[in-house]
Every structure is written in structure tokens, then in C-alpha cells.
Amino acid sequence: MTKIVNIKKGLDISIRGNAVESAPIDVTPATCAIIPDDFPGITPKVDVKEGDEVVVGSTLFHDKAYPDVKVTSPVAGKVTAIVRGERRKLERIVITPGTSPSTSLDFEVNNIDDRTRASRLLLDSGLWAWMRQRPYDIVPNPGVTPRDIFITGFDSAPLAPDFEMMLDGKQKELSAAVALLKKFTDGDIYIGIHEGSCLEAIDGVETIIMNGPHPAGNVGVQICNVKPVNKGETVWTMDALTLLRIGKLATSGSLDMTVTAALTGCEVTEPHYINTIAGADMKSVLKGAVNNDDIHHRVISGNVLTGIPVGEEGYLRFPYRQVTVIAEGDDFAEFMGWASLSPQKMSVNRSFPGHFFRHKFCPDARILGGRRAMIMSGVYEKVMPMDILPEYLIKAIIARDIDRMEQLGIYEVAPEDFALCEYVDPSKLELQKIVQEGLDYLRKELS
């Protein structure tokens, strides 16, 4: 069955620096790091020590609450650092690749005919931690049966990589992954795609054709427009690249942790795709790829709306598919500052000439205005294609009003669903951080 969803609300941000669709360049990282913060809901307990030799699929740490939930090594090599922060919080585990970085553990994939064996495969390989659940947008609880499973087959964020290039010709692995996931739910498996996508050929899924601007590619928007999450229900989510990784494991018995990532943004000399390893260090990823223009750069693992600033000393962060480099903006002055009427200034406000131009812009990381009290202006609703009242939900989260949060649809959302609201917000509130704090508070109070 195919369902067509037309999204009118939203916003496509026009930025220079799309990756050119050509053969990806191979990048061998000097080090790789797994960062526990990339796996929300897990309280890590370390299973390795510095100096240990690991292979792809070796357990690095597991969840204290659910010990079967593991995060595994993306590369074969030596554990060279276990970095802790305040109160001994585990910040990252750093691995130096060996001479055969793709050496993997062998996993049993024969006779996986029930949920128990399928669960064991995903838990032992670490791919369980690559999935998410709604509500709370955390790694799924292995003891809960999902109502449905939603997969997003494209990314609509600014400068996002093209999934089609990575998935075309992989129907066998994708179908094998769907067959494995069907053992987890009595409901449906949905996949959101663009019309004409190669993912239409996958057997066993309900296809959702999403038409419209960003955030049409967000899995939360797809869920809301097809089958919303109600209180007491759980759905699992993932992107099609994770689905492919599960399919490769199910068909070969080995774990493939290589990634194809897009190097994008105005400060990348020639935006392109690379083949590397999950968690690769940014120095290796960006070597020779960034403009030498003597200005401060912001290196973002991800896109400009939801990505994490990591700097050139950081690492490629989950979901490991995009790096964006833009100007920081703190080292040059502009006439009239935020009020400049330059046509090169990108804005959604009609007061600025740039609003009426159709060319691609080259933004920097400044917020262009000070933070101020929340203004009930109705701007959130213009870019939020979900059946919720975002301004009232944000106010309920700030007030820690659990009843109102539930009534206003907090079980349906994740921080990424508020990224555009944060971009257009005249109050400059950190909406994604507020939503994340609200979800964490709700989970703590109701657990």
C-alpha cells in the first residue's frame, strides 16, 4: 500500500556547498571514537580498558539498566584512550585502527526465525543502539514490543546527502533487513520516500511518499501524518542507511561500519562524498578539504540545523552521514550588524531584501540578535507540519507541567522536529535543548 502525504508547512534553506555526486573519496582515519552521548537513554558501563585489542563488533560498553544493550567498536585496532569528564562521566572511547581495520566478529545469522534470535543478533552486534524509539527519542527498550516501525528513506535537511546514491542496487539487503524487523512487531513497517525512489522496490513495507519542504524527511513528521504516537504506545524509528546496515549483517554475518558521508558547506573547497569509518577523527576527514582563508570556521558533524559543533579536533558523530563547515562569524565586522540590509543576508523575514532572492546563501554561525523573552508570534506553526501547538508545548516544558506536555503531544516529538522553529524564532531560544530536557524530565518522572 502506498500513501501520499503533501506537506505545505516547512522551509527549505538555500545554502551553497552541496556535495557533488561523484565517486566517494576513501579516507582512512587516524583514530575513531565512540561517544556515549550519541546513544540517548544508555547509561554506559565500560567493557574495555586502554591497550585492549578490539575488532569490528567487539563490545566497548553496555547499558547499566539493560546489560544486553551494547555499543560496539566500528573498527579493528587498539583502544588508545578512555576519556572521562566531570564526575567521571564517560565522554568517549578512542580506537586507533590496526593494519586490518575492517576485521569483524562473525555473527550467527542462520535460522533466525523468531524475535528472540533476531534480538540477540541486533543486541550482540550493537546495531540495536542505532535504532530509536518514540516516545523520548532514545535507544529502544529491548523488553517492549513496538506498535509499528518507521524508516525515513531520505534526508531533507540543508545540504543533506543523497540516500539514493548509497542505497541504489541494495534491494536484497534492504529486503532482508525488513524481514528481520518484522519479527519484532505485529504492526506495520513504514518507509518514507520521495516519489520514484529506489526504495519503492522493497518488499514488506508500507510506502509513504512525502512531498514538500523540510522537515518532510524527519521521521517524526512522517509518523505524525500517518499514525501518531499516543500515550502508552511505542514505535521504533531509523533511517534507511541503518536499515541497510542491518540487512548487510543479516545476509553476510559480519558487521560493516563503513560510512559514506557528505562534506558540505561554503567553507569546503570542493564539497564531495567520502568513504570512511563511523566515528572518524575530523582531522583526517577534513584534511585538505577546507578553505585556507584565515577566518574562523565552525565544523559541524551533521547539518546546520541539528548538527553538533565539534571543531577540527572532534569526531564524526552519529548518525555519521554529513559534515558541514561554515564561517564562525566572530572575527569580522559587518556594517549595521544584524540590521544590515545586504542582499547576501539570508532571512525568512520580509523586512530583509535577501528574503526575495532565489540564489544560494553562505551563512555564518552568528545568531544575529540577542536572546529575549519568549514571544507568542505564531512563527513556529508556519514551519511545523505536525498536528501540535509548538509554542504552547514549549511553555509547558519550561513549566514542567507533565499533564499539559502530554496533552500537547510531547510523545510525538524529538528535538530535531523543533530545529526549524529554532531557526525562525525571534526570541533566539534553544528550542531543541528545551525539548530534550523536557523528554528527559518526563522519562525520569514516569519511569
N, C-alpha and C positions, 0 to 999 in steps of 0.2 A: 504494500500500500504506500502511496506517495501523498504527502500533504504539502501544500504550498502556503507559505507564510510571507506576507508582504509587510515589511517594516517601513514606516514613514518617519518615525521619530529617530533621531540619531544624528551623527555628524562624521563625515569623512574629512579628516585633517590632511590637507595637501602639503606634504613636506618633500623637499629634494633629498635624494640619496637612496632610491630603491636599488636593491641588489640586482645586477644583470643576470638574467637566466642563461648561464653557460655552465660548462663542466666545473664542478666544485674543485677548489684547490685543497690538496691534502696538507693538514697542519698537524705535526707531531708535538704535543705539549711537553714542556719540561717537567711539569708537575700537574697533578689533578687533585681536586679537593671535593669532598662531600660535606655539605653544610646542613646540620640538623634543622635549622630554621626553614629550609626548603620543604620540609615534610611536616606540616602543621598537624597537631594532635599527638605527635610522638614525643614521649619523654625518654631521651636516649640513655642507654647503658652500654658503655663501650666494650667490645669483644676482642679488640686487638691492642697491641702496645707498640711503641716505637721500635723499629727494627724488624718487625714481623714481615715475612714474605706473604703476599696475597695474590690471588688470580681473580679474573673477572667472575663475579658471583660469590666471592668469599664475604662472610658477614663482617661488617665493620661495627655496627651497633644495632641493638634491638630496643623495642619499646618496653619500658618497665611495667606498664599496665597489661599489655598483651605481648608476652615474650615471643610469640610466633611471628609478629610483625617485625621484619628485618629490613635494614638498608645495607646493600651490598656494594662491593668495590666495582667501579666502572673500568678498571684497568689492572693488568697484572704487573706487579712490581713490589716495591718496598715501602712500608709505612714510615715516612720520614718525620712526621710531626703530628702530634695530637694537641691542638691549641685550645686552651680554656680561657674564659674571661672572668668577669666578676662572679663571685660566689661559685667558682669552679664550673660555670656554665660551659658546656661543650660548644665551641664555636666552629671548628672544622677539623677534619682528618685529612691530612695531606699525604699523597702517594706519589712516589717517583716511579714512572714506568720503567720496566725492565727491557730486556732485548726482544721479548715476545709479548708485547703489551695486550694482545687480543686473546691470550690463552685463557680458556674458560673452564669452569666446572662443567661436568656432564650431568644433566638433569633427566630423570626418568619421564618420558612422555608417552610411553605405550600404555594402553589400557586405562586411559583417563576417562572413565565412564560415569563418574558421579562427582558431586560437589566436593566431597572430602579430598579426593585425589587432585582435583583442579585447584582447590585452595592450597594444598600442600605445594604444588608446583609454583604458584604465584608468590606464596609466602617465602619459600626457600630461595627463590631466585631474586627476591627483592622487588619484583615488579608490582607487588601489591601496594607498595608505598608510592608508586607513581600514579595511582588512581586517587580520586577524591569522592567524598560523599556530600550531599546536601541533606539535611541542614549542616551548618557550621563550616563547610568547605575544608574538611580535614581528611586525613587518610582514613579509609573505611574501617569500621569495627568489624573484625572477622566473624563475630557471632550474630550479626544482623543480616537478614535477607533483604536485598533491595527490592523496592516495588518495581522499578524499571532501571535501565542503564541508558545514559545519554552520551553520545560521542559527537564531538564537533569536528567536522571534516575540513574546516578552513579557518583561517585567522584573518579577521577584518581590521585589525589594529593598524596604526600608521606604520608604513614601510614593512609590513609583515611578510614573512617568507611565503612562497607559493607551495602549498602542500601537494598540489598535483604533480609537480616535478619529482617529489620524493616518493609518491605513492603509486604512480602510474606503473602498471605491469606487476603489481604486488597483490593481485586479487586472491591468489592461492593462500598466501599468508594471512591476509585480512579475513578471508572466509574461515580459516582455521581458528583465528582468534575469536570470531563471533560464535563459532560452535562451542568453544571453551567457555565463553562468558554466559552462554545460555544455561549452563549448569548451575548458575548462581541465582537465577530469578525465574519466577513463574510469570512475570510480566513481559514487556516488550523491550527490545533493544532498538533505540532510535539513533539515526545519524543525520546530522545537519550538514547540508552541502549547498554549493551553487549549482544552478542548472547546467547539465552537460558534464558534470564531474565524473571522473573515472570510478568514484565510489558508488555510483548508481548500480554497478555490476556486482556488488557484494550480496551474497545470499543470506537470508535470515534476518534482515534488518528492516525496520520501518523508516522510509526515507522522508526527510523534511527538506524541502527546497526553500532556502531562505533568500529573499530578495530585499535589498535595502542597504542603507549605510551602516557603518559601525555604530553600535555593537552587535550586528547581526551574527557575527561569528562567535560571540560569547555563549557558552553552553547554558548559562543561566537564562538568557533571553530565549533560547530555544525551548527550554523547559517551561518557562512561563507562558509561552504562546502555544504549547502543545498539551501539556499535562502538568499543571502547577503542583508544587510540593505543599502538602497540608501538614498540620501538626500531627506527629506520630508516624509520619511516613519518611522513608529513606530512599534516595536514589543515588546511584553511582554515576560519576562523570569521568571523562578522559578525553584527550584529543586523539585524532586518527593516527598520529605518529606513535603514541603509546600502544594503540591497538596493533599497529604493525609490529612493534617490538614483541608484544605478546604472541603474535602469530609466528614470528621467526623462532621464538623459543618453543612453541608447540610443535613446529614442523621439524626442527633440527636438534632440539635437546640442548642447545648451547645458547648462552646469553650474548646478545650483540649490543654493546653500549656505545657504539659509534654514533655520532650525530652529524646531521647536515644543518649548519647554522648560517644565517644571513648576516653579513657585515654591512650595516646601513648607516645612513646619516650624512649630513652635509660635510662633516669633518673627516670622512673616509675618502681617501684619494680616488679609489675606483671601487665602489660598492660591488660586492660579489659574494658568492657562497663558498663555504669551506666545509671540508670533512674533517672532523676531529673527534675527541672523546668527551663524554659528559664530564663536566667539572674542570675542563681545561683551563690553565692559567692564562690570564689576559695578555701577558707579555708575549707569549707565543702566538696567541690568536691575532693580535694587532701588529705584530712585527712588520714594519714597512708599509702598513696599510693606512696610517693616519697622516693627515696633512701636517707638514712641518711649517706652521705659520705663526709660531711664537705666541699663541694665545692659549688661555686655559681651556682644557677640554673636559667635558663630562662624559665618562664612559659608563654606559648603562647596559646591564645584562637584561635584555628584554626590549620592550618598546618604550616610547617616551611617556606613555600614559600609566603603565603598570610596572615598568621595569625597575630594577634595583641599581642605584649608582654604586659601582664597585671600584672605580678607578683602574689604572693600569696595573696596580699591584693585586687586583682581585681575581676572581674566578668566574667562569661561565656558570650561571645559576639556573636552577630548574625553572622552566621546562627545557632549557638548553637549546633553543632554536633561533635566537636572534641577539645581536649586539648592535647598539646604536651609539654613535659618537656625535655629539653636538658641542657647540661652544658653551662654556660655562656662563659667560656674560658678565663676570665680576671684575674684568680687567680692561674695560673700555667704557667711555662715557658717550652718552647719546643726547643730542640736543632735545630739551624738553622731557627727557626721560620717558616714563610710561605714557605721558600725554602726547608723545610725538605723533605727527600725522603722516609719517613716511609711508608710502605705499608698500614698502617692504615689510611693514609690521603686520603680522598675522593676527586677526581678531575676528570674533564672532559678532562683535558689536557694530551696528551700522554707523556709529559715530566715527569710525576709522575707515579711511579710503581702502585699506587692504581687504576689507570685507567684500568689496565689489569686484576684486580682481580674481582671475581664474588661474593665475600662474602658481607654481610651487614655491613655497616659502622656505626660509632657512632660519628657524628659530633658535634661541639660546635658552638657558635653563632658568632665567630670572622669572619671578612670579609677577613682576610689573605691577606693583601696588602693595600696600600693607595689609596685614590681616586685620579684620574688623569684626564687629558683632554680626551674627547671622541675619541675613536679610531675606524675608519671605517674598521673593521676587517672581517665583514661578519658572525660573530658568531651568531648574532640574528636569521638570516634566517635558521640556522641549527636546531633550536628548535621551530620555529614559523610556524605551519601548517596552516597559513592563507594567502590569496592572497593579501598581502600588503607588503610594503617595510619598515620594522620596524625602521631601522636606520634613514632613511630619514624622517619618520613620527616624530620620537623623535626630530630631528633637527628642524623641522617645528614648533613643540610645543614649544620648547625652544625659538625660534624666534618670537612666537606668530603670525605666518603667517597663517591667517584663510583660505585663498584660498588654500594654499598648504596642510594644515591639512585636508580640505575637499577632495581634490583630492587624498590624500594618504590613505584615508579610516578611518578617526577618528570616523565616525559614527558607525563603526562596532565593535569597541574595548571597553574593560573595563580594569582597572588596572590589574586584575588577568591574563589577556591574556599576559602580559609582565613579569610575575613572573619568568618564566624560563629564559627569556632574561636577567633579572636582576641577576639571579644566575650565568650564564656563562659569564657575562660581565667583560672583563679585566679592564675596567675603573671604576668599582665599583659604577656606577651611580645608584641613587634611581629611577629606571625607573617607578615603579608603582606610586610613588609620582608625577613624572613629568607628566604621563598620566592623573592622577586625576586632577592636576592643569590645564592641557590643556582642559579637558572636562568642568571643572567649568568655565574657561575663555570663552570658546565657548558658553556655555549656557547663561552666563551673557551678552555677546556681542550681541547675536542673539535673545534674549527674548524681 
